[in-house]
Amino acid sequence: MVDSAVEYFICGGFGGICTVVVGHPLDTVKVRLQTMPIPKAAESPLYTGTFDCFKKTVRNEGFKGLYKGMGAPLVGVAPIFAISFMGYGVGKQIFGPDSSSNERFTYAQYFTAGAFSGIFTTLIMAPGERIKCLLQIQQGANVPKVYSGPVDVVKKLYKEGGMRSIYRGSAATLLRDVPASGMYFLTYEAIKDYITDYGKHEPSILGTICAGGSAGIANWLIGMPPDVLKSRLQTAPEGTYPNGIRDVFKVLIKTEGIGALYTGITPVLLRAFPANAACFVGFELCRQFMQFLFHKGDKSVVEEKVVV
């Protein structure tokens, strides 16, 4: 049991690191699109779309500008994956069929167990997302920076409002991750069941890539609206939204309309498939390496995968 938990933690962390490295540039584009100022009358928007944002970021800040704020998710990714995996396992025990029976999981049980796992990661995800977003919106090579890095963000946020300021957006993070995680695990398990004929044979690498990438897309189709609200709440000056996410929603709908809830969806979907494919491939390669390194005789395949 101990070896298994350590293996899940290490391999899940490595898979998560692969996800961040592959997907962070487009995450930066997403956050900048979500938080750019609303143009005034007769004024052009800061970015006309995904590719315009990508081009201007590289032109003004170099490719390293696309990786701003990556430190926070990298630091938190291993424990997030471990905790989320644990949460999903616990959820399957609580909501799934009795282990002594031969019943298969239903799609509703997969979704409920996955949604349950989203509760476990908010403690780490909320401050990590706040730090990441604040660093990502610092734009322009010649513009004075408010924060020099993740540690500086934490210090200044704590001085500004204590732990409450650091954890601003926790409810929005929970609102995003619970349904999104449910859809993620449901999609992954459904595709895996189909390509393996309900576990009668192991999935190929291509099958794992397909299942994981599709799960990532499904995750963000559900999670995008609360993610937009979360980004705006976490990057707004103190006191802008006294009632939290409710005020963000009211202002957004009034000034920009319902379509604004999917601002930044293009870079998210462009990132979702390769990032999650990288996660699952990284997870499996790490697992195989550990089995080789420690001469394990156990050839069992880890069934659950986790998304960041």
NUVOZA-908138 format. One record per residue (C-alpha): residue number from 1; residue in three letters; chain; x, y, z. Coordinates in steps of 0.001 Angstrom, whole numbers. Layout:
residues N
k  r  c  X  Y  Z
NUM  Ala  A  X  Y  Z
...
This chain:
residues 308
k  r  c  X  Y  Z
1  Met  A  0  0  0
2  Val  A  2810  2403  910
3  Asp  A  4764  1612  -2272
4  Ser  A  1617  2097  -4318
5  Ala  A  886  5504  -2759
6  Val  A  4477  6650  -3350
7  Glu  A  4331  5450  -6947
8  Tyr  A  1065  7301  -7568
9  Phe  A  2482  10483  -6033
10  Ile  A  5738  10447  -8022
11  Cys  A  4233  9388  -11347
12  Gly  A  1253  11688  -10964
13  Gly  A  3578  14580  -10172
14  Phe  A  5704  13837  -13234
15  Gly  A  2606  13658  -15411
16  Gly  A  1436  16972  -14004
17  Ile  A  4802  18601  -14714
18  Cys  A  4510  17416  -18322
19  Thr  A  1073  19012  -18452
20  Val  A  2308  22364  -17160
21  Val  A  5335  22529  -19451
22  Val  A  3265  21714  -22541
23  Gly  A  168  23733  -21672
24  His  A  1366  26837  -19776
25  Pro  A  2012  29125  -22793
26  Leu  A  -1588  28842  -23925
27  Asp  A  -2755  29221  -20327
28  Thr  A  -966  32579  -20235
29  Val  A  -2749  33604  -23448
30  Lys  A  -6070  32489  -21937
31  Val  A  -5634  34553  -18767
32  Arg  A  -4558  37648  -20696
33  Leu  A  -7592  37411  -22949
34  Gln  A  -9866  36904  -19937
35  Thr  A  -8507  39890  -18018
36  Met  A  -7722  42458  -20752
37  Pro  A  -9373  45870  -20296
38  Ile  A  -12716  46470  -21988
39  Pro  A  -12027  48832  -24929
40  Lys  A  -13655  52245  -24825
41  Ala  A  -15719  53658  -27676
42  Ala  A  -13725  53839  -30939
43  Glu  A  -10807  52121  -29198
44  Ser  A  -9306  48859  -30442
45  Pro  A  -9087  45942  -28005
46  Leu  A  -5683  45085  -26589
47  Tyr  A  -5862  41711  -28344
48  Thr  A  -8085  40754  -31254
49  Gly  A  -7877  37041  -30447
50  Thr  A  -5740  34082  -29434
51  Phe  A  -3087  34325  -32111
52  Asp  A  -2829  38105  -31795
53  Cys  A  -2213  37733  -28056
54  Phe  A  377  35011  -28657
55  Lys  A  2162  37123  -31290
56  Lys  A  2213  40313  -29195
57  Thr  A  3418  38459  -26096
58  Val  A  6344  36901  -27970
59  Arg  A  7159  40170  -29749
60  Asn  A  7130  42277  -26573
61  Glu  A  8495  39795  -24015
62  Gly  A  10038  36927  -25919
63  Phe  A  9021  33293  -25549
64  Lys  A  9781  33454  -21821
65  Gly  A  6782  35774  -21501
66  Leu  A  4540  32813  -22295
67  Tyr  A  5904  31008  -19239
68  Lys  A  5217  33735  -16682
69  Gly  A  3688  32394  -13491
70  Met  A  4709  28796  -14204
71  Gly  A  6573  28444  -10903
72  Ala  A  3419  28300  -8771
73  Pro  A  1692  25483  -10701
74  Leu  A  4947  23527  -10947
75  Val  A  5434  23647  -7179
76  Gly  A  1860  22607  -6474
77  Val  A  1352  20074  -9234
78  Ala  A  2698  16907  -7539
79  Pro  A  624  17218  -4347
80  Ile  A  -2393  18327  -6388
81  Phe  A  -2199  15206  -8512
82  Ala  A  -1659  12987  -5486
83  Ile  A  -4550  14534  -3550
84  Ser  A  -6861  14535  -6557
85  Phe  A  -6057  10893  -7308
86  Met  A  -6732  10016  -3703
87  Gly  A  -10004  11934  -3804
88  Tyr  A  -11120  10112  -6912
89  Gly  A  -10270  6754  -5337
90  Val  A  -12212  7620  -2207
91  Gly  A  -15083  8853  -4353
92  Lys  A  -15204  5564  -6250
93  Gln  A  -15371  3677  -2939
94  Ile  A  -18175  5893  -1650
95  Phe  A  -20293  6253  -4777
96  Gly  A  -19347  3163  -6801
97  Pro  A  -20725  -367  -6675
98  Asp  A  -19755  -2695  -3848
99  Ser  A  -16232  -4045  -4359
100  Ser  A  -17431  -7602  -3725
101  Ser  A  -19879  -7418  -6624
102  Asn  A  -19104  -7713  -10328
103  Glu  A  -21112  -4673  -11234
104  Arg  A  -19591  -2102  -13561
105  Phe  A  -19399  1573  -12715
106  Thr  A  -22173  3608  -14262
107  Tyr  A  -21443  6930  -15944
108  Ala  A  -23214  8716  -13093
109  Gln  A  -20920  7014  -10573
110  Tyr  A  -17815  7982  -12536
111  Phe  A  -19008  11590  -12672
112  Thr  A  -19888  11743  -8977
113  Ala  A  -16558  10234  -7906
114  Gly  A  -14686  12640  -10177
115  Ala  A  -16642  15621  -8887
116  Phe  A  -15845  14515  -5339
117  Ser  A  -12125  14623  -6172
118  Gly  A  -12426  18290  -7140
119  Ile  A  -13142  19193  -3524
120  Phe  A  -9767  17897  -2372
121  Thr  A  -7516  20134  -4462
122  Thr  A  -8979  23583  -3763
123  Leu  A  -6748  24159  -730
124  Ile  A  -3688  24122  -3010
125  Met  A  -5246  25197  -6284
126  Ala  A  -6854  28453  -5119
127  Pro  A  -3692  30280  -3954
128  Gly  A  -1647  28763  -6779
129  Glu  A  -4126  30052  -9355
130  Arg  A  -4168  33499  -7720
131  Ile  A  -372  33744  -7856
132  Lys  A  -225  32442  -11425
133  Cys  A  -2860  34836  -12746
134  Leu  A  -1323  37909  -11114
135  Leu  A  2048  37105  -12686
136  Gln  A  535  36304  -16079
137  Ile  A  -1226  39658  -16458
138  Gln  A  2029  41593  -15997
139  Gln  A  2568  42528  -19625
140  Gly  A  5215  44380  -21606
141  Ala  A  8981  44181  -21337
142  Asn  A  9345  47874  -20389
143  Val  A  6376  48096  -18003
144  Pro  A  7248  48210  -14270
145  Lys  A  6368  44919  -12607
146  Val  A  4309  44843  -9419
147  Tyr  A  5596  41375  -8537
148  Ser  A  9073  39960  -9122
149  Gly  A  8004  36331  -8741
150  Pro  A  5760  33870  -6858
151  Val  A  7344  34482  -3440
152  Asp  A  6991  38230  -3865
153  Val  A  3306  37767  -4753
154  Val  A  2679  35780  -1561
155  Lys  A  4471  38375  596
156  Lys  A  2578  41312  -865
157  Leu  A  -806  39581  -821
158  Tyr  A  -327  38597  2813
159  Lys  A  654  42156  3699
160  Glu  A  -2391  43426  1793
161  Gly  A  -5029  41207  3365
162  Gly  A  -3527  38178  5083
163  Met  A  -4517  34629  4151
164  Arg  A  -7904  35896  3011
165  Ser  A  -6214  37775  179
166  Ile  A  -4041  34794  -785
167  Tyr  A  -7095  32524  -908
168  Arg  A  -9337  34926  -2796
169  Gly  A  -11254  32984  -5430
170  Ser  A  -11466  29705  -3492
171  Ala  A  -15228  29411  -3994
172  Ala  A  -14820  30133  -7701
173  Thr  A  -12079  27508  -7934
174  Leu  A  -14356  24982  -6245
175  Leu  A  -17224  25934  -8557
176  Arg  A  -14939  25234  -11508
177  Asp  A  -13187  22076  -10362
178  Val  A  -16080  20027  -8966
179  Pro  A  -18165  19697  -12157
180  Ala  A  -15106  19861  -14438
181  Ser  A  -13379  17005  -12607
182  Gly  A  -16551  14962  -12780
183  Met  A  -16771  15427  -16538
184  Tyr  A  -13065  14728  -16917
185  Phe  A  -13116  11374  -15167
186  Leu  A  -16391  10382  -16805
187  Thr  A  -14992  11099  -20275
188  Tyr  A  -11702  9341  -19631
189  Glu  A  -13275  6241  -18126
190  Ala  A  -15981  6017  -20804
191  Ile  A  -13458  6161  -23648
192  Lys  A  -11087  3779  -21873
193  Asp  A  -13909  1285  -21279
194  Tyr  A  -14788  1454  -24959
195  Ile  A  -11254  991  -26339
196  Thr  A  -10386  -1798  -23873
197  Asp  A  -13771  -3556  -24017
198  Tyr  A  -14273  -2825  -20314
199  Gly  A  -10761  -3757  -19228
200  Lys  A  -10361  -6975  -21203
201  His  A  -7089  -5664  -22645
202  Glu  A  -4734  -2778  -21975
203  Pro  A  -5130  539  -23826
204  Ser  A  -2472  1441  -26382
205  Ile  A  -438  4643  -26117
206  Leu  A  -2579  6109  -28879
207  Gly  A  -5701  5064  -26983
208  Thr  A  -4419  6677  -23786
209  Ile  A  -3626  9877  -25682
210  Cys  A  -7101  9899  -27212
211  Ala  A  -8860  9263  -23903
212  Gly  A  -6773  11759  -21947
213  Gly  A  -6906  14497  -24558
214  Ser  A  -10660  14130  -24980
215  Ala  A  -11113  14215  -21204
216  Gly  A  -9163  17464  -21044
217  Ile  A  -11406  19074  -23647
218  Ala  A  -14549  17894  -21849
219  Asn  A  -13155  19239  -18578
220  Trp  A  -12752  22757  -19973
221  Leu  A  -16032  22886  -21843
222  Ile  A  -17665  22546  -18430
223  Gly  A  -15115  24505  -16390
224  Met  A  -14562  27522  -18636
225  Pro  A  -17344  29873  -17386
226  Pro  A  -16372  29646  -13694
227  Asp  A  -12697  29896  -14738
228  Val  A  -13361  33261  -16408
229  Leu  A  -15100  34497  -13251
230  Lys  A  -12266  33163  -11097
231  Ser  A  -9550  34866  -13162
232  Arg  A  -11288  38220  -13008
233  Leu  A  -11947  37966  -9298
234  Gln  A  -8373  36918  -8491
235  Thr  A  -6732  39671  -10555
236  Ala  A  -9040  42555  -9601
237  Pro  A  -7841  45233  -7149
238  Glu  A  -8913  44771  -3548
239  Gly  A  -12524  45825  -2996
240  Thr  A  -13579  45708  -6660
241  Tyr  A  -16037  42877  -6082
242  Pro  A  -17221  43032  -2439
243  Asn  A  -19650  40117  -2913
244  Gly  A  -17124  37939  -4708
245  Ile  A  -18035  35826  -7705
246  Arg  A  -21653  37014  -7710
247  Asp  A  -20541  40580  -8395
248  Val  A  -18125  39411  -11091
249  Phe  A  -20945  37542  -12823
250  Lys  A  -23344  40505  -12646
251  Val  A  -20795  42973  -14041
252  Leu  A  -19669  40602  -16791
253  Ile  A  -23203  39841  -18010
254  Lys  A  -24205  43523  -17893
255  Thr  A  -21159  44874  -19727
256  Glu  A  -20122  42046  -22064
257  Gly  A  -22938  39544  -22321
258  Ile  A  -23149  35800  -21779
259  Gly  A  -20568  35052  -24486
260  Ala  A  -17837  36548  -22301
261  Leu  A  -18051  33461  -20080
262  Tyr  A  -16132  31651  -22804
263  Thr  A  -13457  34300  -23308
264  Gly  A  -10167  32530  -23947
265  Ile  A  -11772  29220  -24931
266  Thr  A  -9655  28893  -28090
267  Pro  A  -6249  28691  -26362
268  Val  A  -7774  26467  -23684
269  Leu  A  -9028  23915  -26198
270  Leu  A  -5805  24163  -28212
271  Arg  A  -3925  23380  -25007
272  Ala  A  -6281  20801  -23506
273  Phe  A  -5641  17886  -25826
274  Pro  A  -1813  17940  -26015
275  Ala  A  -1379  18947  -22361
276  Asn  A  -3516  16128  -21037
277  Ala  A  -2050  13675  -23519
278  Ala  A  1396  14674  -22202
279  Cys  A  147  14133  -18659
280  Phe  A  -1014  10589  -19260
281  Val  A  1960  9568  -21366
282  Gly  A  4280  11017  -18723
283  Phe  A  2406  9203  -15979
284  Glu  A  2641  5855  -17716
285  Leu  A  6306  6272  -18716
286  Cys  A  7202  7183  -15133
287  Arg  A  5292  4183  -13818
288  Gln  A  7070  1839  -16208
289  Phe  A  10442  3353  -15303
290  Met  A  9807  2840  -11596
291  Gln  A  8803  -763  -12214
292  Phe  A  12042  -1303  -14148
293  Leu  A  14152  566  -11602
294  Phe  A  12890  -1427  -8639
295  His  A  12448  -4708  -10553
296  Lys  A  8774  -4865  -9771
297  Gly  A  6960  -7985  -10737
298  Asp  A  3614  -6284  -10571
299  Lys  A  2428  -5527  -14085
300  Ser  A  -818  -3873  -13042
301  Val  A  -1766  -735  -14865
302  Val  A  -2909  2374  -13022
303  Glu  A  -6418  3091  -14203
304  Glu  A  -7095  6577  -12905
305  Lys  A  -5534  9712  -14304
306  Val  A  -5760  13235  -12905
307  Val  A  -6140  16667  -14723
308  Val  A  -4530  20247  -13588
